[in-house]
């Protein structure tokens, strides 16, 4: 199993959460994505804008966040 590396450190998988996003619409230079939330749960991030050069024609994105500190 590959272990993701973030900024030269090994990611602690117990404090990580993958978040799924679906494409809402294109804007001038970005693509707007909205978090797909399970029923009854509030959003963690909500809406994100990703530059078109990166998003390309993707309909979905997954972003993994990691909690650090106390």
Secondary structure as GFF3:
##gff-version 3
##sequence-region A 1 70
A	DSSP	beta_strand	5	6	.	.	.	ID=ss1
A	DSSP	beta_strand	9	10	.	.	.	ID=ss2
A	DSSP	three_ten_helix	13	15	.	.	.	ID=ss3
A	DSSP	beta_strand	16	26	.	.	.	ID=ss4
A	DSSP	beta_strand	30	35	.	.	.	ID=ss5
A	DSSP	beta_strand	47	51	.	.	.	ID=ss6
A	DSSP	alpha_helix	52	55	.	.	.	ID=ss7
A	DSSP	beta_strand	60	66	.	.	.	ID=ss8
###
